[in-house]
């Protein structure tokens, strides 16, 4: 057990020969994975050793300066919560002890002064010094003025400093250790690792904070800390459901140790949900990089799936959502809206089939265990092809109107289908029919009736066959759009376009 004069044992943290991990490793770790922590007070003891401790009491550094102060009860609650975020992902535990003249924590946290108000906090890596593991929040900085609540820069800072006390370093160049691994600039961002200093979006637009800050270690942090201490294999090891809504604000990474898991999103705001490990999603309220309190750039991914985490299922809300599976058997349900599943492969690598319950199953040819069930998914997009699956909805309306107004062969015209889908997703059926008729360029009722009849029955109608429909149009008993819908919904047209066959595999569009 550490004392004010001695530190707990440390050992080397072996490198992984993986840049995204090694660029975060400082080189040392605690031997004991049950890590003690404590909250100093004015009665606490500190080492006066010049080389391993804080030096003589008359010095001006922490903890001897008059500005040294102690955590509030609220600070302590939030600090414990921050510790737990690290314990959730790694094979470590944190145990609080009361400070005495003989016993202190491996991690001690208090306030001290740094004259630079932009310095939020600082800490000491695991090592032989009794300062190792100590965290100091700047009394002149934001942490002394702001509650350390999750989502604030203060909570993010505490997560960052705890990362240091566990053995993580900054991922950028350090002139004191010029040979240490560093992250490439493209990855050196807080959306990837809390140990970074850089706030930027995916396009590189930078600021000095987020509109809502990370509340957990991020994906590279999780990989690095698990390399050092091992993974927490009991955290979320059952069948878990992760709930999100369009009224909530999130910035986190999911670590899940096992089970069949589901991300459940409720709300009308469109969401982008990617189940692949080390990939980000856009969910709930958007999170932006900010420059002096003003949003800049585009929203940043605000929910990530950690490496080695498998989430099998996703259910989204009532907006037009985009979903991406993760290479294993997924259940993807878009709920309401016009929802799209993206697959990073060519169509020929998969088989698409409709099921008896009106959902679809897509199976990878080379790995038949990778079989995704798609419920309430309207669009399926491959690298080289796009399929509309909602033949009982908007895509069906497009196909039926193309058959009736242009002719059955036009359901194979992917450009026409694509144009029709764009309009169908924004127009009512009657309006869509009017749009199709305008595109066809009819100049009089006789031509309209003739074309509709010919497309349905394969022959030019006689005068007697045309006359009733022409009179209804002339008398205003029926609109041109309504007549087109009647033709589109006719049995003859459904057979001509083979609607049942189209529904089996979807209709292709560009």
Secondary structure as UniProt FT lines:
FT   TURN            4..5
FT   STRAND          10..12
FT   HELIX           19..22
FT   TURN            23..24
FT   STRAND          28..30
FT   STRAND          34..38
FT   TURN            42..43
FT   TURN            50..52
FT   TURN            57..58
FT   TURN            62..64
FT   TURN            66..67
FT   HELIX           73..89
FT   STRAND          93..96
FT   STRAND          107..112
FT   TURN            117..118
FT   STRAND          121..123
FT   TURN            130..133
FT   STRAND          134..138
FT   TURN            139..140
FT   HELIX           142..144
FT   TURN            150..151
FT   HELIX           153..166
FT   HELIX           175..177
FT   TURN            178..179
FT   TURN            185..187
FT   TURN            190..192
FT   TURN            194..195
FT   STRAND          199..200
FT   TURN            202..203
FT   STRAND          206..207
FT   STRAND          209..210
FT   HELIX           219..229
FT   TURN            233..236
FT   STRAND          241..245
FT   TURN            246..247
FT   STRAND          252..254
FT   STRAND          262..266
FT   STRAND          272..274
FT   TURN            277..278
FT   STRAND          279..282
FT   STRAND          289..291
FT   TURN            292..293
FT   STRAND          294..296
FT   STRAND          303..305
FT   TURN            307..308
FT   STRAND          313..315
FT   STRAND          322..324
FT   STRAND          331..333
FT   STRAND          340..342
FT   HELIX           347..349
FT   STRAND          350..354
FT   TURN            356..357
FT   STRAND          360..364
FT   TURN            365..366
FT   STRAND          367..375
FT   STRAND          379..381
FT   STRAND          386..388
FT   TURN            391..393
FT   HELIX           394..401
FT   HELIX           402..406
FT   HELIX           408..412
FT   HELIX           414..424
FT   TURN            425..426
FT   HELIX           429..440
FT   HELIX           445..457
FT   HELIX           463..474
FT   TURN            475..476
FT   HELIX           480..488
FT   HELIX           491..497
FT   HELIX           499..505
FT   STRAND          507..508
//
